[in-house]
Amino acid sequence: MDLQTRKLNLITYLAQIKDEIFFDNLENYILKREVKRNPDLNPFTVDELIDRIEKSELDFENGNFKSQEDLEKISANW
């Protein structure tokens, strides 16, 4: 079984979980493991996430963004 199929199977399994406590435990396990692998990685607080969303929306409204085409041109020169 290839990796893509395994991922899809896992997503299907996760989508069917109804036990919130089990899901919380699984989510915490995954997040803690990721933080151990990347010690500089910290999940955003709700307030930090909202601030980032608001800043991103302002950037978009003010035209401070790059299109997919722009990014592809930039990355072609790497």
C-alpha positions in Angstrom: 0.0 0.0 0.0 1.5 3.4 -1.0 1.8 6.4 1.3 -1.0 8.3 -0.3 -3.5 5.4 0.2 -2.4 5.0 3.8 -2.9 8.8 4.4 -6.4 8.6 2.9 -7.2 5.6 5.1 -6.1 7.4 8.2 -8.1 10.5 7.3 -11.2 8.3 6.8 -10.6 6.6 10.2 -10.2 10.0 11.9 -13.3 11.4 10.3 -15.3 8.5 11.8 -14.1 8.9 15.4 -16.9 9.8 17.8 -15.1 9.6 21.1 -14.0 13.1 21.8 -11.7 12.0 24.7 -9.9 9.6 22.5 -9.6 12.2 19.7 -8.2 14.7 22.3 -5.7 12.2 23.5 -4.6 11.4 19.9 -4.4 15.1 19.0 -2.3 15.9 22.0 0.0 13.0 21.3 0.6 14.1 17.7 1.1 17.7 18.7 3.5 16.8 21.5 5.5 14.6 19.2 5.7 17.3 16.6 7.0 19.8 19.2 9.7 17.2 20.3 10.8 16.9 16.7 10.8 20.7 16.2 11.4 22.3 19.6 10.9 25.8 18.1 7.4 24.8 17.0 4.7 26.0 19.3 1.0 25.9 18.5 -0.7 29.3 18.2 -3.0 30.4 20.9 -6.5 31.4 19.7 -5.7 35.1 20.1 -2.4 34.6 18.1 -4.3 32.8 15.3 -7.0 35.5 15.1 -4.4 38.2 15.0 -2.6 36.4 12.1 -5.9 35.9 10.3 -6.7 39.6 10.6 -3.3 40.7 9.5 -3.5 38.3 6.5 -6.9 39.7 5.5 -5.5 43.3 5.7 -2.5 42.3 3.6 -4.8 40.8 1.0 -7.1 43.8 0.9 -4.0 46.1 0.5 -2.5 43.9 -2.3 0.4 42.7 -0.2 0.6 39.2 -1.5 2.1 37.1 -4.3 0.1 35.1 -6.8 0.7 31.4 -7.4 2.3 32.5 -10.8 4.6 34.9 -9.0 5.7 32.2 -6.6 6.3 29.7 -9.4 8.5 32.2 -11.2 10.5 32.9 -8.0 10.9 29.2 -7.2 12.1 28.5 -10.7 15.2 30.4 -9.9 16.1 28.5 -6.8 
